[in-house]
């Protein structure tokens, strides 16, 4: 069963497009793009997520990321 998001498609697409535009503007190498995105994720986790659930949230994110790139 697909998971229902609490965010609208419009909210998601607008933010996603802004990030893609920034990446395309700077044309970083894949490793630089991943470093910047990784640091952005760390920033979100440390500034917006309670300390007691950060590790769990990061682990879940990593699991989803890995499953999304597996063939």
SVG drawing of the C-alpha trace seen along z (x, -y; Angstrom):
<svg xmlns="http://www.w3.org/2000/svg" viewBox="-2 -29 35 34">
<polyline fill="none" stroke="black" stroke-width="0.4" points="0.0,0.0 1.5,-3.4 2.3,-5.7 0.3,-8.9 2.3,-12.0 1.3,-14.9 2.6,-17.3 0.9,-18.3 2.4,-17.4 2.7,-21.1 4.7,-21.7 7.0,-18.8 7.5,-19.8 8.1,-23.4 10.9,-22.7 12.4,-19.9 12.5,-22.2 14.2,-24.9 16.9,-22.5 17.3,-21.1 17.6,-24.7 20.3,-25.5 22.2,-22.3 21.9,-23.0 23.1,-26.6 26.3,-25.5 26.8,-22.3 28.7,-20.5 30.3,-17.1 28.3,-14.3 30.5,-14.0 30.3,-17.8 26.5,-17.7 26.2,-14.8 28.5,-16.5 26.3,-19.6 23.1,-17.7 24.5,-15.6 25.5,-18.7 22.0,-20.1 20.5,-16.9 22.8,-17.1 21.7,-20.7 18.1,-19.8 18.6,-17.0 20.6,-19.0 18.4,-22.2 14.9,-20.8 14.8,-17.3 14.8,-16.4 18.2,-15.0 16.7,-11.8 15.3,-10.8 18.0,-12.1 19.9,-8.8 16.7,-6.8 15.5,-9.3 18.9,-9.3 19.0,-5.5 15.5,-5.4 16.5,-8.0 19.5,-5.9 17.4,-2.8 15.0,-4.6 17.8,-6.0 19.5,-2.6 16.2,-1.0 15.6,-3.7 18.9,-3.1 18.8,0.7 17.7,2.3"/>
</svg>
